[in-house]
Amino acid sequence: MAGGKSMFDAAGKPERKVIGFMRLGTFATVLSILLVVGSLVSLGVNGINWGLDFTGGTLVELSYDKPADVSNIRDQLEQMGYSDTVVQEFGSEQEVLIRISGDEATLGQRVSSSLAKQYDGKVIVRRVEFVGPQVGDRLREQGGLGLLMAMGLVMAYVAFRFQFKFSIGAVISLAHDAIVVLGVFSVFQLQFDLTVMAALLAVIGYSLNDTIIVYDRVRENFRKMRKGTAIDIINISLTQTLGRTLATSGTTIMVLLSLLFFGGDMIHNFSLALLVGIVIGTSSSIYVACNVLLYMNVSREDLIISQANDEMP
């Protein structure tokens, strides 16, 4: 076996200690169902806190001659009657980005003038942009279609590369990850903007890569092992890929934690969506994707047809 010592002896039985992942299969299935149902209920009751990219509004970028007090600016906006705003540093401590819900063409100029009057110093208006609600609706529709298209293409690829049962498991795993990430943003009413949409698509790609690696080893062991049930083969496959999974997920999570705590407000929700998605995606590659195979009674016979294709140069 490439990349390490074989886990099988001459009789095709495993040599190394195998971790019994599937002993927690039922518990993991119940937990996944609860997470998905809870996320769907929250999405139905609370909805999603769409950002200005999707709902429309006004964006104002201001440059102060001294480090800006973001909290004070936020309080000033609330006193002016604009409670539904996002105020964050943009590039430096002197640059401030303000997002305000509203469809008035003069809203940006009015807000920037009021803030300048309350500030003892110089304030420069870098830009004022207005995003209409029609543009936001189109972005929302295109983002949803993008997610559905990605899952459809994934299902077609996995069905061609492996087998139909594997494609069902992969799509259910990806749908599980996307729904849970959306559920987290719905429960805590975190703002969902285009950066979070990009993170959600990245989560699908990451989770798919992890699932493909697990599935590839499962298929290989189904053909190599002469004895053992489907649960035994899946446990061996997961044990073999565990080191790679922990190394990849661990290093990625460390980077995302750094971005989450030190990256600033601009990428906070982006980092959070990726962090939640990778943690959920790693577990779903083990328990959701593989549990679906077991529930569909995957067997060696399912993989005989594709064996000829795999041995082609």
C-alpha positions as CSV (number, residue, x, y, z in Angstrom):
1,M,0.0,0.0,0.0
2,A,1.5,3.4,-1.0
3,G,2.5,5.8,1.7
4,G,3.0,3.3,4.5
5,K,3.2,-0.3,5.7
6,S,0.4,-2.6,4.8
7,M,-2.2,-3.3,7.4
8,F,-2.9,-6.7,6.0
9,D,-1.1,-10.1,6.4
10,A,-0.8,-12.8,3.8
11,A,-4.3,-14.0,4.4
12,G,-5.8,-10.5,3.8
13,K,-6.5,-9.9,7.5
14,P,-5.7,-6.7,9.3
15,E,-2.3,-6.6,11.2
16,R,-2.7,-3.4,13.1
17,K,-5.1,-2.4,15.8
18,V,-8.3,-1.1,14.3
19,I,-10.4,1.7,15.8
20,G,-14.1,0.8,16.1
21,F,-15.5,4.0,14.7
22,M,-18.8,2.4,13.7
23,R,-19.6,1.4,17.3
24,L,-20.7,5.0,17.6
25,G,-22.6,4.8,14.3
26,T,-26.1,4.9,15.8
27,F,-25.3,7.6,18.3
28,A,-23.7,9.7,15.5
29,T,-26.7,9.2,13.3
30,V,-29.1,10.4,16.0
31,L,-26.9,13.4,16.7
32,S,-26.7,14.3,13.0
33,I,-30.5,14.0,12.7
34,L,-31.0,16.3,15.7
35,L,-28.5,18.8,14.3
36,V,-30.2,18.9,10.9
37,V,-33.7,19.0,12.3
38,G,-32.7,21.7,14.8
39,S,-31.1,23.7,12.0
40,L,-34.1,23.4,9.7
41,V,-36.5,24.4,12.5
42,S,-34.4,27.5,13.2
43,L,-34.2,28.4,9.5
44,G,-38.0,28.1,9.3
45,V,-38.6,30.1,12.5
46,N,-35.8,32.6,12.7
47,G,-34.7,32.7,9.1
48,I,-31.2,34.0,8.1
49,N,-29.9,37.4,9.0
50,W,-29.0,38.4,5.5
51,G,-26.3,41.0,5.1
52,L,-26.5,44.1,2.9
53,D,-25.1,42.1,0.0
54,F,-28.4,40.3,-0.1
55,T,-31.0,42.7,1.3
56,G,-29.7,46.0,-0.1
57,G,-28.6,49.1,1.8
58,T,-25.9,51.7,2.0
59,L,-22.2,51.3,2.5
60,V,-20.1,54.2,3.8
61,E,-16.3,54.2,4.1
62,L,-14.8,57.0,6.3
63,S,-11.2,57.9,7.1
64,Y,-10.4,59.5,10.4
65,D,-7.2,61.5,11.2
66,K,-6.8,59.5,14.4
67,P,-7.6,55.9,15.4
68,A,-11.4,55.6,15.3
69,D,-13.5,54.5,18.2
70,V,-15.8,51.9,16.6
71,S,-18.0,51.5,19.7
72,N,-18.5,55.3,20.0
73,I,-19.4,55.5,16.3
74,R,-21.9,52.6,16.7
75,D,-23.5,54.5,19.7
76,Q,-23.7,57.7,17.7
77,L,-25.5,55.9,14.9
78,E,-28.0,54.3,17.4
79,Q,-28.7,57.8,18.7
80,M,-29.4,58.9,15.2
81,G,-31.9,56.1,14.8
82,Y,-29.8,53.7,12.8
83,S,-29.7,50.6,15.1
84,D,-29.4,48.0,12.3
85,T,-25.9,48.9,11.3
86,V,-22.5,47.2,11.0
87,V,-19.5,49.3,12.0
88,Q,-16.0,47.8,11.6
89,E,-12.4,48.8,11.0
90,F,-11.4,48.5,7.4
91,G,-7.7,48.0,6.7
92,S,-6.4,50.2,9.5
93,E,-7.5,51.7,12.8
94,Q,-8.3,55.0,11.1
95,E,-10.5,53.5,8.3
96,V,-14.1,52.6,9.2
97,L,-16.6,50.8,7.1
98,I,-20.3,51.3,7.9
99,R,-23.2,49.2,6.5
100,I,-26.7,50.6,7.0
101,S,-30.0,49.1,6.0
102,G,-32.0,51.6,4.0
103,D,-32.9,52.4,0.5
104,E,-32.6,56.2,0.5
105,A,-30.2,57.6,-2.1
106,T,-28.9,60.4,0.3
107,L,-28.6,58.2,3.4
108,G,-24.9,57.7,3.1
109,Q,-24.1,61.4,2.7
110,R,-26.4,62.3,5.6
111,V,-24.9,59.8,8.0
112,S,-21.3,60.7,7.1
113,S,-22.1,64.4,7.6
114,S,-23.6,63.8,11.0
115,L,-20.7,61.7,12.2
116,A,-18.2,64.3,11.0
117,K,-20.0,67.0,13.0
118,Q,-19.8,64.9,16.2
119,Y,-16.0,64.3,15.7
120,D,-13.4,66.7,16.9
121,G,-11.1,66.3,14.0
122,K,-11.0,65.6,10.3
123,V,-13.1,63.0,8.6
124,I,-12.8,62.1,4.9
125,V,-15.5,60.3,3.1
126,R,-13.8,57.6,0.9
127,R,-16.9,56.2,-0.7
128,V,-20.6,55.9,-0.5
129,E,-22.3,53.0,-2.3
130,F,-25.9,51.9,-2.5
131,V,-27.0,48.3,-3.1
132,G,-30.5,47.9,-4.3
133,P,-32.8,45.1,-3.0
134,Q,-33.2,43.7,-6.5
135,V,-29.4,43.1,-6.7
136,G,-29.6,41.4,-3.3
137,D,-32.4,39.1,-4.4
138,R,-30.5,38.1,-7.5
139,L,-27.4,37.3,-5.4
140,R,-29.5,35.2,-3.0
141,E,-31.0,33.2,-5.9
142,Q,-27.7,32.7,-7.6
143,G,-26.0,31.6,-4.4
144,G,-28.7,29.0,-3.8
145,L,-28.5,27.7,-7.3
146,G,-24.7,27.5,-7.0
147,L,-25.1,25.3,-3.9
148,L,-27.6,23.0,-5.6
149,M,-25.5,22.8,-8.8
150,A,-22.4,22.0,-6.7
151,M,-24.2,19.1,-5.0
152,G,-25.6,17.8,-8.3
153,L,-22.2,17.8,-9.9
154,V,-20.7,16.1,-6.8
155,M,-23.3,13.3,-7.0
156,A,-22.6,12.8,-10.7
157,Y,-18.9,12.7,-10.2
158,V,-19.0,10.2,-7.2
159,A,-21.5,8.0,-9.0
160,F,-19.1,7.8,-12.0
161,R,-15.9,7.5,-10.0
162,F,-17.2,5.0,-7.4
163,Q,-20.8,3.7,-7.4
164,F,-24.3,5.1,-7.0
165,K,-24.5,4.2,-3.3
166,F,-21.3,6.2,-2.7
167,S,-22.8,9.2,-4.5
168,I,-25.9,9.1,-2.2
169,G,-23.6,9.1,0.8
170,A,-21.5,11.9,-0.4
171,V,-24.4,14.2,-1.2
172,I,-26.2,13.5,2.1
173,S,-22.9,14.3,3.9
174,L,-22.5,17.6,2.0
175,A,-26.1,18.6,2.5
176,H,-25.7,17.8,6.2
177,D,-22.7,20.1,6.5
178,A,-24.3,23.0,4.6
179,I,-27.5,22.8,6.6
180,V,-25.7,22.7,10.0
181,V,-23.6,25.7,9.1
182,L,-26.7,27.6,8.0
183,G,-28.4,26.5,11.2
184,V,-25.6,27.9,13.3
185,F,-25.9,31.3,11.6
186,S,-29.7,31.1,12.0
187,V,-29.7,30.2,15.7
188,F,-27.2,33.0,16.6
189,Q,-28.5,35.4,14.0
190,L,-25.1,36.0,12.6
191,Q,-24.9,38.2,9.5
192,F,-24.8,36.1,6.3
193,D,-23.1,37.9,3.5
194,L,-21.2,37.0,0.4
195,T,-18.0,36.1,2.3
196,V,-20.1,33.5,4.3
197,M,-21.5,32.2,1.1
198,A,-18.0,31.7,-0.2
199,A,-17.0,29.9,3.0
200,L,-20.1,27.6,2.6
201,L,-18.9,26.6,-0.9
202,A,-15.4,26.1,0.4
203,V,-16.8,23.8,3.2
204,I,-18.5,21.7,0.5
205,G,-15.2,21.4,-1.4
206,Y,-13.3,20.5,1.8
207,S,-15.8,18.0,3.0
208,L,-16.0,16.4,-0.5
209,N,-12.2,16.0,-0.6
210,D,-12.2,14.3,2.8
211,T,-15.1,12.0,1.8
212,I,-13.5,11.0,-1.4
213,I,-10.3,10.0,0.4
214,V,-12.3,7.8,2.8
215,Y,-14.4,6.3,0.0
216,D,-11.3,5.5,-2.0
217,R,-9.8,3.6,0.8
218,V,-13.1,1.8,1.5
219,R,-13.4,0.7,-2.1
220,E,-9.8,-0.5,-2.1
221,N,-10.2,-2.5,1.1
222,F,-13.5,-4.1,-0.1
223,R,-11.6,-5.6,-3.0
224,K,-8.4,-6.4,-1.1
225,M,-9.8,-8.1,2.1
226,R,-10.9,-11.7,1.8
227,K,-12.8,-11.7,5.0
228,G,-14.7,-9.3,7.2
229,T,-18.0,-7.6,7.2
230,A,-18.8,-4.2,5.8
231,I,-18.4,-2.6,9.3
232,D,-15.0,-4.2,9.7
233,I,-13.8,-2.9,6.3
234,I,-15.1,0.6,7.0
235,N,-13.4,0.6,10.4
236,I,-10.1,-0.4,8.9
237,S,-10.4,2.2,6.1
238,L,-11.2,5.0,8.6
239,T,-8.2,3.9,10.8
240,Q,-5.9,4.0,7.8
241,T,-7.0,7.5,6.8
242,L,-7.2,8.9,10.4
243,G,-3.7,10.2,10.5
244,R,-4.1,12.2,7.3
245,T,-7.5,13.5,8.4
246,L,-6.2,14.7,11.8
247,A,-3.2,16.4,10.2
248,T,-5.2,18.2,7.5
249,S,-8.1,19.2,9.7
250,G,-5.8,20.1,12.7
251,T,-3.6,22.5,10.7
252,T,-6.6,24.0,9.0
253,I,-8.4,24.6,12.2
254,M,-5.3,26.3,13.8
255,V,-5.2,28.7,10.9
256,L,-8.9,29.4,11.1
257,L,-8.7,30.1,14.8
258,S,-6.0,32.6,14.2
259,L,-8.2,34.3,11.6
260,L,-11.2,34.2,13.8
261,F,-9.5,35.9,16.8
262,F,-7.0,38.1,15.1
263,G,-8.4,38.7,11.6
264,G,-10.8,41.5,12.4
265,D,-14.5,42.0,11.8
266,M,-14.2,41.8,8.0
267,I,-13.5,38.1,8.0
268,H,-14.9,37.1,11.4
269,N,-18.0,35.4,10.0
270,F,-16.1,34.0,7.1
271,S,-13.6,32.3,9.5
272,L,-16.4,31.1,11.8
273,A,-18.4,29.5,8.9
274,L,-15.2,27.7,7.7
275,L,-14.3,26.6,11.2
276,V,-17.8,25.2,11.9
277,G,-17.9,23.6,8.5
278,I,-14.6,21.9,8.7
279,V,-15.3,20.5,12.2
280,I,-18.7,19.2,11.1
281,G,-17.4,18.1,7.7
282,T,-14.6,16.0,9.2
283,S,-17.0,14.2,11.4
284,S,-19.6,13.7,8.6
285,S,-16.9,12.2,6.4
286,I,-16.5,9.5,9.0
287,Y,-20.0,9.0,10.3
288,V,-22.6,10.4,7.8
289,A,-20.9,9.3,4.6
290,C,-19.9,5.8,5.9
291,N,-23.2,5.2,7.8
292,V,-25.1,5.8,4.6
293,L,-23.1,3.1,3.0
294,L,-24.0,0.7,5.8
295,Y,-27.7,1.6,5.7
296,M,-27.7,0.9,2.0
297,N,-26.0,-2.5,2.5
298,V,-22.9,-1.8,0.5
299,S,-21.0,-5.0,-0.5
300,R,-18.2,-6.2,-2.7
301,E,-20.7,-7.0,-5.4
302,D,-21.4,-3.3,-5.7
303,L,-17.9,-2.6,-6.7
304,I,-17.2,-5.4,-9.1
305,I,-18.5,-3.5,-12.2
306,S,-16.2,-0.5,-11.6
307,Q,-13.1,-2.7,-11.0
308,A,-12.2,-3.0,-14.7
309,N,-12.2,0.8,-15.0
310,D,-9.9,1.3,-12.0
311,E,-7.3,-1.1,-13.4
312,M,-7.1,0.7,-16.7
313,P,-3.9,2.7,-17.1
